[in-house]
Amino acid sequence: MAGLRPWSYPTRRLQGVYYREQLAAVAARDGVVVDEVVGSVVDLTADGGTRVVHLADGTSLAARAVVLAQGMVQSRRTAATEAFVAAAARHGLTYVEPGMPAERDWSVLPAGEDVIVAGLGANFFDVVAQVTAGRGGRFVPGGSPFELTYVPSGREPRLLVGSRRGLPYRSKSYYGGLPPRYVPLLATPEWFDAVARVPDQDFARDVWPQVARELVLAHLRTVLDISPGVVRAGGLEEVVARLAAVPPEGLGPSVRELVADPAWWIDVTRLDRPEIVRPDGAAWDAWVERWRTAELVSVAQPLRSPRAAVNRAFGAVRGHVGRLVGAGAIAARSVVADVHGWFDPLGLALASGPPPGRTAQLLALVAAGVVARARRRRRTPPPAAPGR
């Protein structure tokens, strides 16, 4: 606790201790009474202006207001989960259902065996921790606190991981302090204020293009800082001017015109996905190593990382998008299809990732071969029939 700073990432256990301490402090003050009731809530009903909470043991609690703060609630099995459960039983396999990682039994996964992990979101990092360090593996620091080497215990499974997106959430960065504030030059607060005055717009047509330009600009601003010789422009003002009116589909060609070295290109359509499509073999392994290196730089040297700059830029603009929704500036159908459909998930992937220490551990596990991509096995085509 003494080592925590405003920019630290406390453990869940430490957070729990803090919340308990704060609750006890509130209860100790005059004028506030805290009654703790432990039980399972089975229903919530209304009786005039009163809300009634019904517990499993038959008792009920009445109040003028009820705050629902359940956290992650375990849902009923989906059709897909039911199918996986049935398939595992049919083939004699082990299947661990989705849910809170801390509440699942990971001891059923055999050591040394290939285990397929579906999904690379926030829970993924908790699952990885359970079956690696949780089984006695060790992370040894190298040249910096985030350059780790994984020493296996021999009790780990081999995790073959994949998801629809194909990449885990991008890591938060370590700045040694609070991160610098990102100041937009295109998707500015003033620009959002003007957009907010127009009702029922289409997000993909009217808002996303400017946000996309800002994300590309965040990338190029950092490239200008760390490697200005590769940018074919007189400086930041020229870059801003050249991007200001480019449609989203033209951002890729514009980047290739502006940046001489392909290593510094950015594809705004694949920020949360591998830049190469249908990778295989050595080409994929080489790309993974480049991704691993770039993510490590984003973690440990964020001011020299275009990737970290894009993450900060996204964090700066997504709050403005939420305010557009609240102001009625985005049509309801576009809120559902675009803002909630793909923009919010993109924001989670880029700007709400795990603490840097967790990502550093994942990168070490990738280097050690404990975590690898789940590859599709190519089927050998049948021989052609005579005459074909």
C-alpha positions in Angstrom: 0.0 0.0 0.0 2.8 2.4 0.9 4.3 2.0 -2.6 1.1 3.0 -4.5 1.1 6.2 -6.5 -1.8 7.9 -8.4 -0.7 6.1 -11.6 -0.3 2.7 -10.0 -2.5 -0.4 -10.8 -3.5 -2.0 -7.5 -4.4 -5.7 -7.3 -8.1 -6.6 -6.9 -7.3 -7.9 -3.4 -5.8 -4.6 -2.5 -8.8 -2.8 -3.9 -11.0 -5.0 -1.8 -9.1 -4.0 1.3 -9.4 -0.4 0.4 -13.2 -0.6 -0.2 -13.6 -2.4 3.2 -11.6 0.3 5.0 -13.7 3.1 3.3 -16.9 1.4 4.3 -15.8 1.1 7.9 -14.8 4.7 7.9 -18.2 5.8 6.6 -20.0 3.6 9.2 -17.9 5.1 12.0 -19.1 8.6 11.2 -22.1 10.1 13.0 -25.3 10.3 11.1 -24.8 7.3 8.8 -25.9 3.7 9.7 -24.6 0.8 7.6 -26.5 -2.5 8.0 -24.8 -5.4 6.2 -27.1 -8.1 5.0 -25.6 -11.2 3.3 -27.8 -13.2 1.0 -28.9 -13.9 -2.6 -31.3 -11.4 -4.2 -34.0 -13.2 -6.2 -36.3 -10.3 -7.1 -36.9 -6.6 -7.0 -40.4 -5.2 -7.0 -42.0 -1.8 -6.6 -44.7 -0.9 -4.1 -45.8 2.7 -4.9 -42.7 4.8 -4.3 -40.9 2.1 -2.4 -38.6 -0.5 -3.9 -38.6 -4.0 -2.3 -35.6 -6.3 -2.5 -36.5 -10.0 -2.0 -33.9 -12.5 -0.7 -33.7 -16.2 -1.2 -34.4 -16.9 2.5 -37.8 -15.2 2.2 -36.9 -11.9 3.9 -37.3 -8.6 2.1 -35.8 -5.1 2.4 -37.7 -1.9 1.5 -36.2 1.4 0.5 -36.9 4.5 -1.6 -34.0 3.8 -3.8 -32.0 0.7 -4.8 -28.6 0.7 -6.4 -27.8 -2.4 -8.5 -24.1 -3.0 -8.4 -23.7 -6.7 -9.1 -20.4 -6.5 -11.0 -20.0 -9.4 -13.4 -23.1 -11.6 -13.2 -22.9 -15.1 -14.4 -25.4 -15.5 -17.3 -27.3 -18.6 -18.4 -25.6 -20.8 -20.9 -25.9 -19.5 -24.5 -26.6 -21.9 -27.4 -22.9 -21.8 -28.3 -21.8 -22.7 -24.8 -24.3 -25.6 -24.7 -22.9 -26.8 -28.0 -19.3 -26.7 -26.6 -20.4 -28.5 -23.4 -22.0 -31.2 -25.5 -19.1 -31.6 -27.9 -16.6 -31.8 -25.1 -18.6 -34.6 -23.4 -19.0 -36.4 -26.7 -15.3 -36.4 -27.5 -14.0 -36.9 -24.0 -12.5 -33.4 -23.8 -12.3 -30.8 -21.1 -14.2 -27.5 -21.5 -14.2 -24.6 -19.0 -17.2 -22.4 -19.5 -17.0 -18.6 -19.7 -17.3 -16.7 -16.4 -15.2 -15.0 -13.8 -11.7 -16.5 -14.0 -11.2 -16.5 -10.3 -14.3 -18.7 -9.9 -13.3 -21.4 -12.4 -11.4 -24.6 -11.6 -8.3 -24.4 -13.8 -6.8 -27.5 -12.3 -8.8 -29.6 -14.8 -6.4 -28.4 -17.6 -3.6 -30.9 -17.9 0.0 -29.8 -17.8 1.9 -29.9 -21.1 -1.2 -30.4 -23.2 -2.4 -28.0 -25.9 -5.4 -26.0 -24.7 -7.4 -23.8 -27.0 -8.4 -20.4 -25.5 -11.3 -18.6 -27.3 -11.2 -14.8 -26.6 -8.5 -12.3 -26.0 -10.4 -9.7 -23.9 -9.9 -8.6 -20.3 -10.6 -12.1 -18.8 -7.9 -13.6 -21.0 -5.1 -12.1 -19.0 -6.6 -13.5 -15.8 -6.8 -16.9 -17.3 -3.2 -16.8 -18.4 -2.1 -15.8 -14.9 -4.0 -18.7 -13.3 -2.3 -21.4 -15.4 1.3 -20.0 -15.6 2.4 -18.0 -12.5 -0.5 -19.6 -10.7 1.1 -23.0 -11.3 4.6 -22.0 -10.1 6.1 -20.3 -13.2 8.3 -17.3 -12.7 8.9 -14.1 -14.5 12.5 -12.9 -14.3 13.3 -9.2 -15.1 15.9 -8.4 -17.7 17.2 -5.0 -18.8 14.1 -3.2 -17.5 11.2 -4.1 -15.3 9.1 -4.9 -18.4 11.6 -7.0 -20.2 10.8 -10.4 -18.7 11.8 -13.9 -19.3 9.4 -16.7 -18.3 10.8 -19.7 -16.4 8.3 -22.5 -16.7 7.4 -24.8 -13.8 6.6 -27.6 -16.1 3.0 -27.7 -15.0 1.7 -25.2 -17.5 -0.5 -26.2 -20.5 0.4 -24.8 -23.9 -2.2 -22.1 -24.7 -3.3 -21.8 -28.3 -5.2 -18.6 -28.3 -7.4 -16.8 -30.8 -10.4 -14.5 -31.1 -12.5 -12.8 -33.8 -10.2 -9.7 -33.5 -7.0 -11.8 -33.5 -5.1 -9.7 -30.9 -5.4 -9.1 -27.2 -6.3 -5.7 -25.8 -3.4 -3.1 -26.2 -1.6 -2.5 -22.9 -1.7 0.6 -20.8 1.7 2.3 -20.8 4.1 3.0 -18.0 5.0 6.7 -17.9 6.6 6.8 -14.4 3.8 9.3 -13.5 0.5 10.4 -14.9 0.4 10.1 -18.7 0.6 13.4 -20.6 -2.7 14.8 -21.8 -3.3 14.2 -25.5 -4.3 17.5 -27.3 -6.3 16.8 -30.5 -5.6 19.0 -33.5 -8.4 17.8 -35.8 -11.1 16.1 -33.6 -10.9 19.0 -31.1 -13.4 19.8 -28.4 -14.6 22.8 -30.5 -15.2 20.5 -33.5 -17.2 18.1 -31.2 -19.2 21.1 -29.9 -20.2 22.0 -33.4 -21.1 18.5 -34.3 -23.3 18.2 -31.1 -25.6 21.0 -32.4 -26.7 18.8 -35.4 -29.3 16.1 -34.5 -29.6 12.6 -35.8 -26.3 12.2 -37.7 -24.8 9.0 -39.0 -21.7 8.2 -36.9 -19.8 6.3 -39.6 -20.4 9.1 -42.2 -20.3 12.3 -40.1 -18.1 11.6 -37.0 -15.8 8.7 -37.6 -13.8 10.2 -40.5 -12.6 13.1 -38.3 -11.8 10.7 -35.4 -9.9 8.4 -37.8 -7.9 11.4 -39.1 -7.0 12.2 -35.5 -5.8 8.7 -34.8 -3.6 8.7 -37.8 -2.3 12.2 -36.9 -1.4 10.9 -33.4 0.7 8.2 -35.0 2.4 10.5 -37.4 3.1 13.2 -34.7 5.1 10.6 -32.8 6.9 9.4 -35.9 7.9 13.1 -36.6 9.3 13.3 -33.0 11.4 10.1 -33.1 12.2 9.6 -36.7 11.5 12.9 -38.6 13.6 11.9 -41.6 11.1 9.3 -42.8 8.2 11.8 -43.1 8.0 13.5 -46.4 6.6 16.8 -45.1 7.9 20.1 -43.9 6.6 19.5 -40.4 3.5 19.0 -38.2 1.5 21.8 -39.8 1.9 20.3 -43.2 0.9 16.9 -42.0 -2.2 18.3 -40.3 -3.2 20.2 -43.5 -2.7 17.1 -45.7 -4.8 14.9 -43.5 -7.6 17.5 -42.7 -9.8 16.7 -45.7 -8.8 13.1 -46.5 -11.7 10.6 -46.4 -11.2 7.5 -44.3 -10.5 5.3 -47.4 -7.8 7.7 -48.4 -5.9 7.7 -45.1 -3.9 4.5 -46.0 -2.6 5.9 -49.3 -1.9 9.3 -47.7 0.2 7.6 -45.0 2.2 5.7 -47.7 2.8 9.0 -49.5 3.9 10.8 -46.4 6.0 8.1 -44.7 9.0 6.6 -46.6 9.6 3.6 -44.3 6.9 1.0 -44.3 7.8 0.1 -40.7 6.1 3.4 -39.7 2.9 3.0 -41.7 -0.5 2.8 -40.0 -3.8 1.2 -41.2 -6.6 2.8 -39.3 -9.0 0.0 -40.4 -6.9 -2.6 -38.5 -5.8 -0.8 -35.3 -7.1 -3.7 -33.2 -6.2 -6.5 -35.7 -3.1 -7.9 -37.4 -2.1 -5.8 -40.4 -1.6 -8.9 -42.4 -4.6 -10.9 -43.6 -4.6 -14.7 -43.5 -1.0 -15.1 -42.2 0.7 -18.4 -42.2 4.0 -20.0 -41.2 7.2 -17.9 -41.1 5.4 -14.7 -42.2 3.1 -14.9 -39.2 6.0 -15.7 -36.8 7.9 -12.6 -38.1 4.8 -10.4 -37.7 4.2 -11.7 -34.2 7.8 -10.7 -33.2 7.3 -7.2 -34.7 4.0 -6.9 -32.8 5.7 -8.1 -29.6 8.5 -5.6 -30.0 6.1 -2.7 -30.7 3.9 -3.6 -27.7 6.9 -3.7 -25.4 8.0 -0.2 -26.6 4.4 1.0 -26.1 4.6 -0.3 -22.5 8.1 0.8 -21.5 8.8 3.8 -23.7 5.4 5.2 -24.5 6.6 8.7 -25.5 8.6 7.0 -28.3 5.7 4.8 -29.4 3.2 5.8 -32.1 1.0 2.9 -30.8 0.9 4.5 -27.3 0.0 7.8 -28.9 -2.9 6.3 -30.8 -4.2 4.8 -27.5 -4.0 8.1 -25.7 -5.7 9.8 -28.7 -8.6 7.3 -28.6 -9.0 7.9 -24.8 -9.2 11.7 -25.5 -11.9 11.5 -28.1 -14.2 8.7 -26.9 -15.6 10.7 -24.1 -16.7 13.4 -26.6 -18.4 10.6 -28.6 -20.4 9.6 -25.6 -21.5 13.2 -25.1 -22.7 13.3 -28.8 -24.9 10.3 -28.0 -26.3 12.0 -24.9 -27.0 15.1 -26.9 -29.0 13.3 -29.5 -26.5 14.2 -32.2 -26.2 10.6 -33.4 -29.3 8.8 -34.8 -30.5 5.9 -32.7 -29.9 3.3 -35.4 -26.3 4.6 -35.8 -25.8 4.5 -32.0 -26.7 0.8 -32.0 -25.0 -0.2 -35.2 -21.9 2.0 -35.0 -21.1 3.5 -31.6 -22.2 0.4 -29.6 -21.6 -2.0 -32.5 -17.9 -1.4 -33.3 -16.6 2.0 -31.9 -17.0 1.2 -28.2 -15.4 -2.3 -28.6 -12.5 -0.6 -30.5 -12.1 1.8 -27.6 -11.9 -1.1 -25.1 -9.3 -2.8 -27.3 -7.1 0.3 -27.6 -7.7 2.5 -24.5 -8.9 0.1 -21.8 -6.3 -2.6 -21.8 -4.5 -4.4 -19.0 -1.9 -2.8 -16.7 1.6 -2.8 -18.3 2.9 -5.6 -16.0 0.3 -8.0 -17.3 1.1 -7.3 -20.9 4.9 -7.7 -20.2 4.1 -11.1 -18.8 2.1 -12.1 -21.8 4.9 -11.0 -24.2 7.3 -13.1 -22.2 4.9 -16.1 -22.5 4.7 -15.6 -26.2 8.5 -15.5 -26.4 8.7 -18.7 -24.4 6.2 -20.5 -26.6 3.7 -21.0 -23.7 1.2 -18.8 -25.6 0.8 -19.2 -29.3 -1.7 -18.6 -32.0 -4.3 -21.3 -32.6 -3.7 -22.2 -36.2 -6.3 -23.8 -38.5 -5.2 -27.2 -39.7 -5.2 -27.2 -43.5 -7.0 -30.2 -44.9 -5.3 -32.0 -47.8 -7.7 -31.8 -50.8 -8.9 -35.1 -52.2 -7.3 -36.3 -55.4 -9.1 -35.0 -58.5 -11.4 -37.4 -60.2 -10.4 -38.7 -63.7 -11.3 -36.4 -66.5 -11.3 -33.2 -64.3 
